[in-house]
Amino acid sequence: LGAFFICTYAAKEAPKKMKKAKLYVPQIDCDVKAGKIINPEFIAKCPPGCQDVKYRVYGTDIYASFSSVCNAAIHSGIIDNTGGKILVQKVAGHSGYRGSFSNGVRSLSLPRWRESFLVSEGKPRKGVTYPSTLEYSSSKSTAVKSGNDPDNVPTGDAVRKEYQTSPVPTPATQMATTTPTPTTTTTDPSTTMPKPTTTPATTRSTTVAAAAKTRPGLHRVRDIAFRGSSTSASNRSILRSNTGIQRQEPVAAFRRAAGSPAHLAMETDLWKPGLSLFDTGFSSKEELNPKPLESTSQGNPNCKVDLSFLMDGSWSIGKRRFQLQKQFLSNVAQALGIGSAGPLMGIVQYGDDPSTEFNLKTYANSKDLRNAIEKISQKGGLSNVGKALSFVNKNFFSDAKGNRGGAPNVVVVMVDGWPTDRVEEASRLARESGINIFFVTIEAAAESEKQNVIEPNFVDKAVCRTNGFYSINVPSWFGLHKVVQPLVKRVCDSDRLVCSKTCLNSADIGFVIDGSSSVGTSNFRTVLQFVANISKEFEISDTDTRIGAVQYTYEQRLEFSFDKYSTKQDVLSAIKRISYWSGGTSTGAAISYASEQLFSKSKPNKRKIMILITDGRSYDDVRVPAMAAHRNGVIAYSVGVAWAAQDELEAIATDPDKEHSFFVDEFDNLYRFVNQLIQNICTEFNSQPRN
């Protein structure tokens, strides 16, 4: 009996001994950005009061790592302004982040960023161990507050030691689909951060397979009948309206923008008071360009574009017309003159789902490309163009797949009739990524068929400009060969490929710098660092963004013009060499001088942006010169320091004043406006009309 009671007692005590240790959740501040934390996946506690405009958020659902973690969590609805626990997962950089207003937080749009993150409810995933302290990317390791016990907060080397010896989180059980596995062993913040990866397990429904077997019997009717007959029209309506096929939605994948040097890299390069002008971030080197393709032909140098054709593989097109489409693509490849110094071309075929037939670097001459086109077989399915555009935007134009960065990205969408899904949102995201979208529609909907079109005017909603340049309508598949040359001429006209123009590569930016006596030598060097930190975030070349500078006192001096330097390193070196002048403050005369010496020589297709920095009231009138500059198309930003007059800053700035004028109380705080100024430039660029 005694043994029985002992065993019973031991059995009751066992669960207590096996009880899991309580998760120790580190606390982070409202201003902590995801990119500052090295851990690829972590749980943290946000304090109350993070719902504030000063804690900026970029994106919707998926956020750029330059965002405040806690305010992003509020924006996504995971927590509110009272704070709470959140789970953060790092993912790859995205080509564009869409701003929105949600849960009292206004998030901003961003063209692209090197890293993203997702926020979810702060519950640990099964089988994953989370760190009790977080590792930061700064050179000095610092601990984050954990819980409410200050005595338990390790600092300095203690943090690093604890972080290094913590166990690597691994899934408890091996699953068929790979689960993102955060790695918590890091020896140096400068090393590359391991990123969770997800391999989607794509499956095909048996319903799809069954439908695919029945499709060929349907398109035979269309192969015989022409579009003008009622038989052909009614047959196509049957094909388009049959949406009963079950299909699995593709798993989202995110990519880095190809060839991006270090866009908006303030996150790892913030200037700090006390550092010399060129101690940090001032001489950063560009990332190396991708290695040129080896080929037997250099290609047509007058048509250097990276081109993707979206090939219609739906059942509605039929076998005969699919063959005509392949012949058309082969003729285009021949006319383009494919080669490493000219155009490169890849093909994505779409039906229910898109798939890459070959990418940009697969073939480096027209002959091999044409042979590959001839071997393409038809996929079948519906005409899901929107899904195909999303696929291309996220997967096609990457360095690994042959994107050259310096060449415009072009997508030509081939559509038989009309799409079976919506294209507007997918097209907008692609355009914001810098992709030029062309549509070639063949045998468009007749009046009697328009009732079956899911999205009326889908072409105008998709293309870069609604002026007819980006769209070609062909009445019959048998006339498709006639548009080979017109299409080639358009995709090779780089001056009109406006969607390749982003806020970072399409401006002439002129800095007008106050060199008056009140600034002083030390503060003048701080101003130059501010100018350099803005300049280095743009893509600088003869054909991209160009930089010029004027310094003024009572008089004015052209430091360098827009056409003086064509590389980022040369521009940064030129800024470094600007010498302090000293004198009075005639800001009005400086604006007039910049208009004449800089912006009058700006290229017609460039946005003219003036950034004026001053620390005091002008001795002359600024209103009349500023109005003249505005009338001539100059977008003016004013940055005032210390004794600068607010009324003058607003008069200099383009309307609305609040988005174009800034004020700081001392020079050491100028660096805070680098990101905001660039963001405002990009927001204004993205709001331009498309006609």
PEFEN-V475153 format. One record per residue. N is the residue number from 1. RES is the residue in three letters. NEAR is the number of other ideal C-beta (glycine too) atoms within 12 Angstrom. Layout:
n=N res=RES near=NEAR
n=N res=RES near=NEAR
//
This chain:
n=1 res=LEU near=7
n=2 res=GLY near=8
n=3 res=ALA near=9
n=4 res=PHE near=10
n=5 res=PHE near=11
n=6 res=ILE near=12
n=7 res=CYS near=13
n=8 res=THR near=13
n=9 res=TYR near=13
n=10 res=ALA near=14
n=11 res=ALA near=14
n=12 res=LYS near=12
n=13 res=GLU near=13
n=14 res=ALA near=12
n=15 res=PRO near=10
n=16 res=LYS near=11
n=17 res=LYS near=11
n=18 res=MET near=9
n=19 res=LYS near=9
n=20 res=LYS near=11
n=21 res=ALA near=11
n=22 res=LYS near=10
n=23 res=LEU near=23
n=24 res=TYR near=29
n=25 res=VAL near=30
n=26 res=PRO near=39
n=27 res=GLN near=35
n=28 res=ILE near=40
n=29 res=ASP near=28
n=30 res=CYS near=32
n=31 res=ASP near=24
n=32 res=VAL near=38
n=33 res=LYS near=37
n=34 res=ALA near=46
n=35 res=GLY near=37
n=36 res=LYS near=33
n=37 res=ILE near=39
n=38 res=ILE near=38
n=39 res=ASN near=43
n=40 res=PRO near=37
n=41 res=GLU near=39
n=42 res=PHE near=47
n=43 res=ILE near=40
n=44 res=ALA near=45
n=45 res=LYS near=36
n=46 res=CYS near=39
n=47 res=PRO near=32
n=48 res=PRO near=18
n=49 res=GLY near=20
n=50 res=CYS near=39
n=51 res=GLN near=29
n=52 res=ASP near=22
n=53 res=VAL near=19
n=54 res=LYS near=16
n=55 res=TYR near=32
n=56 res=ARG near=38
n=57 res=VAL near=47
n=58 res=TYR near=46
n=59 res=GLY near=43
n=60 res=THR near=31
n=61 res=ASP near=29
n=62 res=ILE near=39
n=63 res=TYR near=48
n=64 res=ALA near=48
n=65 res=SER near=45
n=66 res=PHE near=45
n=67 res=SER near=47
n=68 res=SER near=43
n=69 res=VAL near=51
n=70 res=CYS near=43
n=71 res=ASN near=45
n=72 res=ALA near=48
n=73 res=ALA near=46
n=74 res=ILE near=37
n=75 res=HIS near=40
n=76 res=SER near=32
n=77 res=GLY near=21
n=78 res=ILE near=32
n=79 res=ILE near=35
n=80 res=ASP near=23
n=81 res=ASN near=22
n=82 res=THR near=16
n=83 res=GLY near=27
n=84 res=GLY near=27
n=85 res=LYS near=31
n=86 res=ILE near=43
n=87 res=LEU near=33
n=88 res=VAL near=49
n=89 res=GLN near=37
n=90 res=LYS near=38
n=91 res=VAL near=36
n=92 res=ALA near=33
n=93 res=GLY near=41
n=94 res=HIS near=40
n=95 res=SER near=41
n=96 res=GLY near=41
n=97 res=TYR near=42
n=98 res=ARG near=28
n=99 res=GLY near=29
n=100 res=SER near=22
n=101 res=PHE near=14
n=102 res=SER near=24
n=103 res=ASN near=23
n=104 res=GLY near=19
n=105 res=VAL near=36
n=106 res=ARG near=23
n=107 res=SER near=36
n=108 res=LEU near=38
n=109 res=SER near=35
n=110 res=LEU near=46
n=111 res=PRO near=42
n=112 res=ARG near=44
n=113 res=TRP near=44
n=114 res=ARG near=35
n=115 res=GLU near=45
n=116 res=SER near=40
n=117 res=PHE near=49
n=118 res=LEU near=35
n=119 res=VAL near=42
n=120 res=SER near=24
n=121 res=GLU near=19
n=122 res=GLY near=30
n=123 res=LYS near=16
n=124 res=PRO near=26
n=125 res=ARG near=26
n=126 res=LYS near=14
n=127 res=GLY near=19
n=128 res=VAL near=30
n=129 res=THR near=28
n=130 res=TYR near=36
n=131 res=PRO near=41
n=132 res=SER near=34
n=133 res=THR near=40
n=134 res=LEU near=45
n=135 res=GLU near=37
n=136 res=TYR near=32
n=137 res=SER near=29
n=138 res=SER near=24
n=139 res=SER near=13
n=140 res=LYS near=14
n=141 res=SER near=27
n=142 res=THR near=28
n=143 res=ALA near=29
n=144 res=VAL near=36
n=145 res=LYS near=28
n=146 res=SER near=30
n=147 res=GLY near=20
n=148 res=ASN near=13
n=149 res=ASP near=12
n=150 res=PRO near=12
n=151 res=ASP near=10
n=152 res=ASN near=19
n=153 res=VAL near=23
n=154 res=PRO near=27
n=155 res=THR near=20
n=156 res=GLY near=15
n=157 res=ASP near=14
n=158 res=ALA near=17
n=159 res=VAL near=31
n=160 res=ARG near=28
n=161 res=LYS near=18
n=162 res=GLU near=29
n=163 res=TYR near=36
n=164 res=GLN near=22
n=165 res=THR near=18
n=166 res=SER near=25
n=167 res=PRO near=18
n=168 res=VAL near=23
n=169 res=PRO near=28
n=170 res=THR near=20
n=171 res=PRO near=20
n=172 res=ALA near=14
n=173 res=THR near=10
n=174 res=GLN near=11
n=175 res=MET near=17
n=176 res=ALA near=12
n=177 res=THR near=15
n=178 res=THR near=15
n=179 res=THR near=25
n=180 res=PRO near=29
n=181 res=THR near=28
n=182 res=PRO near=40
n=183 res=THR near=31
n=184 res=THR near=31
n=185 res=THR near=26
n=186 res=THR near=32
n=187 res=THR near=17
n=188 res=ASP near=17
n=189 res=PRO near=25
n=190 res=SER near=14
n=191 res=THR near=13
n=192 res=THR near=15
n=193 res=MET near=32
n=194 res=PRO near=20
n=195 res=LYS near=26
n=196 res=PRO near=30
n=197 res=THR near=22
n=198 res=THR near=21
n=199 res=THR near=15
n=200 res=PRO near=18
n=201 res=ALA near=14
n=202 res=THR near=18
n=203 res=THR near=18
n=204 res=ARG near=19
n=205 res=SER near=19
n=206 res=THR near=13
n=207 res=THR near=20
n=208 res=VAL near=26
n=209 res=ALA near=18
n=210 res=ALA near=14
n=211 res=ALA near=27
n=212 res=ALA near=27
n=213 res=LYS near=15
n=214 res=THR near=20
n=215 res=ARG near=32
n=216 res=PRO near=21
n=217 res=GLY near=19
n=218 res=LEU near=28
n=219 res=HIS near=31
n=220 res=ARG near=19
n=221 res=VAL near=26
n=222 res=ARG near=36
n=223 res=ASP near=24
n=224 res=ILE near=15
n=225 res=ALA near=21
n=226 res=PHE near=24
n=227 res=ARG near=30
n=228 res=GLY near=13
n=229 res=SER near=17
n=230 res=SER near=16
n=231 res=THR near=18
n=232 res=SER near=32
n=233 res=ALA near=29
n=234 res=SER near=21
n=235 res=ASN near=29
n=236 res=ARG near=40
n=237 res=SER near=27
n=238 res=ILE near=24
n=239 res=LEU near=38
n=240 res=ARG near=34
n=241 res=SER near=22
n=242 res=ASN near=24
n=243 res=THR near=20
n=244 res=GLY near=16
n=245 res=ILE near=30
n=246 res=GLN near=18
n=247 res=ARG near=27
n=248 res=GLN near=17
n=249 res=GLU near=18
n=250 res=PRO near=24
n=251 res=VAL near=21
n=252 res=ALA near=22
n=253 res=ALA near=26
n=254 res=PHE near=38
n=255 res=ARG near=34
n=256 res=ARG near=34
n=257 res=ALA near=40
n=258 res=ALA near=38
n=259 res=GLY near=32
n=260 res=SER near=35
n=261 res=PRO near=32
n=262 res=ALA near=28
n=263 res=HIS near=42
n=264 res=LEU near=45
n=265 res=ALA near=34
n=266 res=MET near=35
n=267 res=GLU near=32
n=268 res=THR near=26
n=269 res=ASP near=30
n=270 res=LEU near=29
n=271 res=TRP near=35
n=272 res=LYS near=19
n=273 res=PRO near=19
n=274 res=GLY near=11
n=275 res=LEU near=19
n=276 res=SER near=17
n=277 res=LEU near=30
n=278 res=PHE near=21
n=279 res=ASP near=16
n=280 res=THR near=24
n=281 res=GLY near=30
n=282 res=PHE near=28
n=283 res=SER near=21
n=284 res=SER near=23
n=285 res=LYS near=15
n=286 res=GLU near=24
n=287 res=GLU near=20
n=288 res=LEU near=11
n=289 res=ASN near=17
n=290 res=PRO near=23
n=291 res=LYS near=12
n=292 res=PRO near=22
n=293 res=LEU near=30
n=294 res=GLU near=14
n=295 res=SER near=25
n=296 res=THR near=15
n=297 res=SER near=26
n=298 res=GLN near=23
n=299 res=GLY near=33
n=300 res=ASN near=28
n=301 res=PRO near=17
n=302 res=ASN near=20
n=303 res=CYS near=32
n=304 res=LYS near=33
n=305 res=VAL near=43
n=306 res=ASP near=46
n=307 res=LEU near=50
n=308 res=SER near=47
n=309 res=PHE near=47
n=310 res=LEU near=49
n=311 res=MET near=45
n=312 res=ASP near=48
n=313 res=GLY near=41
n=314 res=SER near=45
n=315 res=TRP near=41
n=316 res=SER near=45
n=317 res=ILE near=41
n=318 res=GLY near=37
n=319 res=LYS near=25
n=320 res=ARG near=22
n=321 res=ARG near=38
n=322 res=PHE near=36
n=323 res=GLN near=22
n=324 res=LEU near=28
n=325 res=GLN near=39
n=326 res=LYS near=35
n=327 res=GLN near=23
n=328 res=PHE near=37
n=329 res=LEU near=43
n=330 res=SER near=32
n=331 res=ASN near=25
n=332 res=VAL near=41
n=333 res=ALA near=41
n=334 res=GLN near=27
n=335 res=ALA near=30
n=336 res=LEU near=39
n=337 res=GLY near=31
n=338 res=ILE near=44
n=339 res=GLY near=32
n=340 res=SER near=29
n=341 res=ALA near=25
n=342 res=GLY near=34
n=343 res=PRO near=46
n=344 res=LEU near=49
n=345 res=MET near=48
n=346 res=GLY near=42
n=347 res=ILE near=44
n=348 res=VAL near=42
n=349 res=GLN near=38
n=350 res=TYR near=45
n=351 res=GLY near=39
n=352 res=ASP near=39
n=353 res=ASP near=35
n=354 res=PRO near=40
n=355 res=SER near=30
n=356 res=THR near=30
n=357 res=GLU near=31
n=358 res=PHE near=32
n=359 res=ASN near=32
n=360 res=LEU near=40
n=361 res=LYS near=31
n=362 res=THR near=25
n=363 res=TYR near=35
n=364 res=ALA near=33
n=365 res=ASN near=30
n=366 res=SER near=32
n=367 res=LYS near=20
n=368 res=ASP near=25
n=369 res=LEU near=41
n=370 res=ARG near=27
n=371 res=ASN near=18
n=372 res=ALA near=25
n=373 res=ILE near=34
n=374 res=GLU near=21
n=375 res=LYS near=16
n=376 res=ILE near=29
n=377 res=SER near=17
n=378 res=GLN near=30
n=379 res=LYS near=31
n=380 res=GLY near=34
n=381 res=GLY near=40
n=382 res=LEU near=41
n=383 res=SER near=47
n=384 res=ASN near=39
n=385 res=VAL near=50
n=386 res=GLY near=38
n=387 res=LYS near=36
n=388 res=ALA near=48
n=389 res=LEU near=42
n=390 res=SER near=39
n=391 res=PHE near=35
n=392 res=VAL near=48
n=393 res=ASN near=42
n=394 res=LYS near=36
n=395 res=ASN near=35
n=396 res=PHE near=45
n=397 res=PHE near=44
n=398 res=SER near=34
n=399 res=ASP near=26
n=400 res=ALA near=18
n=401 res=LYS near=28
n=402 res=GLY near=35
n=403 res=ASN near=38
n=404 res=ARG near=31
n=405 res=GLY near=32
n=406 res=GLY near=29
n=407 res=ALA near=38
n=408 res=PRO near=43
n=409 res=ASN near=46
n=410 res=VAL near=47
n=411 res=VAL near=49
n=412 res=VAL near=47
n=413 res=VAL near=48
n=414 res=MET near=42
n=415 res=VAL near=47
n=416 res=ASP near=45
n=417 res=GLY near=41
n=418 res=TRP near=42
n=419 res=PRO near=42
n=420 res=THR near=38
n=421 res=ASP near=34
n=422 res=ARG near=25
n=423 res=VAL near=42
n=424 res=GLU near=27
n=425 res=GLU near=23
n=426 res=ALA near=37
n=427 res=SER near=41
n=428 res=ARG near=27
n=429 res=LEU near=36
n=430 res=ALA near=40
n=431 res=ARG near=40
n=432 res=GLU near=36
n=433 res=SER near=46
n=434 res=GLY near=43
n=435 res=ILE near=47
n=436 res=ASN near=41
n=437 res=ILE near=51
n=438 res=PHE near=47
n=439 res=PHE near=42
n=440 res=VAL near=41
n=441 res=THR near=36
n=442 res=ILE near=38
n=443 res=GLU near=36
n=444 res=ALA near=30
n=445 res=ALA near=30
n=446 res=ALA near=23
n=447 res=GLU near=10
n=448 res=SER near=17
n=449 res=GLU near=26
n=450 res=LYS near=19
n=451 res=GLN near=15
n=452 res=ASN near=27
n=453 res=VAL near=30
n=454 res=ILE near=26
n=455 res=GLU near=26
n=456 res=PRO near=19
n=457 res=ASN near=22
n=458 res=PHE near=35
n=459 res=VAL near=33
n=460 res=ASP near=24
n=461 res=LYS near=29
n=462 res=ALA near=42
n=463 res=VAL near=39
n=464 res=CYS near=40
n=465 res=ARG near=26
n=466 res=THR near=22
n=467 res=ASN near=15
n=468 res=GLY near=18
n=469 res=PHE near=27
n=470 res=TYR near=37
n=471 res=SER near=30
n=472 res=ILE near=32
n=473 res=ASN near=24
n=474 res=VAL near=30
n=475 res=PRO near=18
n=476 res=SER near=21
n=477 res=TRP near=37
n=478 res=PHE near=19
n=479 res=GLY near=20
n=480 res=LEU near=34
n=481 res=HIS near=23
n=482 res=LYS near=18
n=483 res=VAL near=30
n=484 res=VAL near=26
n=485 res=GLN near=18
n=486 res=PRO near=23
n=487 res=LEU near=35
n=488 res=VAL near=34
n=489 res=LYS near=21
n=490 res=ARG near=36
n=491 res=VAL near=45
n=492 res=CYS near=31
n=493 res=ASP near=23
n=494 res=SER near=29
n=495 res=ASP near=19
n=496 res=ARG near=24
n=497 res=LEU near=37
n=498 res=VAL near=32
n=499 res=CYS near=40
n=500 res=SER near=38
n=501 res=LYS near=35
n=502 res=THR near=40
n=503 res=CYS near=36
n=504 res=LEU near=40
n=505 res=ASN near=40
n=506 res=SER near=38
n=507 res=ALA near=40
n=508 res=ASP near=37
n=509 res=ILE near=45
n=510 res=GLY near=47
n=511 res=PHE near=44
n=512 res=VAL near=48
n=513 res=ILE near=47
n=514 res=ASP near=50
n=515 res=GLY near=40
n=516 res=SER near=35
n=517 res=SER near=19
n=518 res=SER near=26
n=519 res=VAL near=35
n=520 res=GLY near=22
n=521 res=THR near=18
n=522 res=SER near=18
n=523 res=ASN near=33
n=524 res=PHE near=32
n=525 res=ARG near=31
n=526 res=THR near=34
n=527 res=VAL near=43
n=528 res=LEU near=39
n=529 res=GLN near=39
n=530 res=PHE near=40
n=531 res=VAL near=45
n=532 res=ALA near=42
n=533 res=ASN near=39
n=534 res=ILE near=47
n=535 res=SER near=42
n=536 res=LYS near=42
n=537 res=GLU near=43
n=538 res=PHE near=43
n=539 res=GLU near=40
n=540 res=ILE near=35
n=541 res=SER near=27
n=542 res=ASP near=20
n=543 res=THR near=24
n=544 res=ASP near=35
n=545 res=THR near=41
n=546 res=ARG near=40
n=547 res=ILE near=45
n=548 res=GLY near=42
n=549 res=ALA near=44
n=550 res=VAL near=40
n=551 res=GLN near=41
n=552 res=TYR near=40
n=553 res=THR near=30
n=554 res=TYR near=24
n=555 res=GLU near=20
n=556 res=GLN near=33
n=557 res=ARG near=26
n=558 res=LEU near=27
n=559 res=GLU near=34
n=560 res=PHE near=31
n=561 res=SER near=26
n=562 res=PHE near=36
n=563 res=ASP near=21
n=564 res=LYS near=25
n=565 res=TYR near=26
n=566 res=SER near=21
n=567 res=THR near=24
n=568 res=LYS near=34
n=569 res=GLN near=23
n=570 res=ASP near=24
n=571 res=VAL near=40
n=572 res=LEU near=34
n=573 res=SER near=22
n=574 res=ALA near=29
n=575 res=ILE near=39
n=576 res=LYS near=25
n=577 res=ARG near=21
n=578 res=ILE near=29
n=579 res=SER near=17
n=580 res=TYR near=27
n=581 res=TRP near=26
n=582 res=SER near=22
n=583 res=GLY near=23
n=584 res=GLY near=25
n=585 res=THR near=38
n=586 res=SER near=29
n=587 res=THR near=46
n=588 res=GLY near=32
n=589 res=ALA near=30
n=590 res=ALA near=47
n=591 res=ILE near=43
n=592 res=SER near=32
n=593 res=TYR near=34
n=594 res=ALA near=45
n=595 res=SER near=34
n=596 res=GLU near=23
n=597 res=GLN near=29
n=598 res=LEU near=40
n=599 res=PHE near=38
n=600 res=SER near=23
n=601 res=LYS near=21
n=602 res=SER near=33
n=603 res=LYS near=23
n=604 res=PRO near=13
n=605 res=ASN near=21
n=606 res=LYS near=32
n=607 res=ARG near=34
n=608 res=LYS near=35
n=609 res=ILE near=43
n=610 res=MET near=46
n=611 res=ILE near=48
n=612 res=LEU near=51
n=613 res=ILE near=48
n=614 res=THR near=49
n=615 res=ASP near=36
n=616 res=GLY near=29
n=617 res=ARG near=26
n=618 res=SER near=39
n=619 res=TYR near=24
n=620 res=ASP near=23
n=621 res=ASP near=21
n=622 res=VAL near=38
n=623 res=ARG near=24
n=624 res=VAL near=20
n=625 res=PRO near=35
n=626 res=ALA near=41
n=627 res=MET near=22
n=628 res=ALA near=25
n=629 res=ALA near=39
n=630 res=HIS near=26
n=631 res=ARG near=15
n=632 res=ASN near=23
n=633 res=GLY near=23
n=634 res=VAL near=37
n=635 res=ILE near=36
n=636 res=ALA near=47
n=637 res=TYR near=41
n=638 res=SER near=43
n=639 res=VAL near=40
n=640 res=GLY near=41
n=641 res=VAL near=35
n=642 res=ALA near=27
n=643 res=TRP near=23
n=644 res=ALA near=37
n=645 res=ALA near=25
n=646 res=GLN near=19
n=647 res=ASP near=20
n=648 res=GLU near=35
n=649 res=LEU near=35
n=650 res=GLU near=26
n=651 res=ALA near=32
n=652 res=ILE near=45
n=653 res=ALA near=39
n=654 res=THR near=33
n=655 res=ASP near=17
n=656 res=PRO near=15
n=657 res=ASP near=24
n=658 res=LYS near=17
n=659 res=GLU near=24
n=660 res=HIS near=33
n=661 res=SER near=34
n=662 res=PHE near=36
n=663 res=PHE near=28
n=664 res=VAL near=30
n=665 res=ASP near=15
n=666 res=GLU near=22
n=667 res=PHE near=34
n=668 res=ASP near=22
n=669 res=ASN near=23
n=670 res=LEU near=41
n=671 res=TYR near=32
n=672 res=ARG near=27
n=673 res=PHE near=32
n=674 res=VAL near=35
n=675 res=ASN near=35
n=676 res=GLN near=30
n=677 res=LEU near=40
n=678 res=ILE near=38
n=679 res=GLN near=36
n=680 res=ASN near=34
n=681 res=ILE near=40
n=682 res=CYS near=38
n=683 res=THR near=27
n=684 res=GLU near=25
n=685 res=PHE near=32
n=686 res=ASN near=31
n=687 res=SER near=16
n=688 res=GLN near=21
n=689 res=PRO near=11
n=690 res=ARG near=23
n=691 res=ASN near=13
//
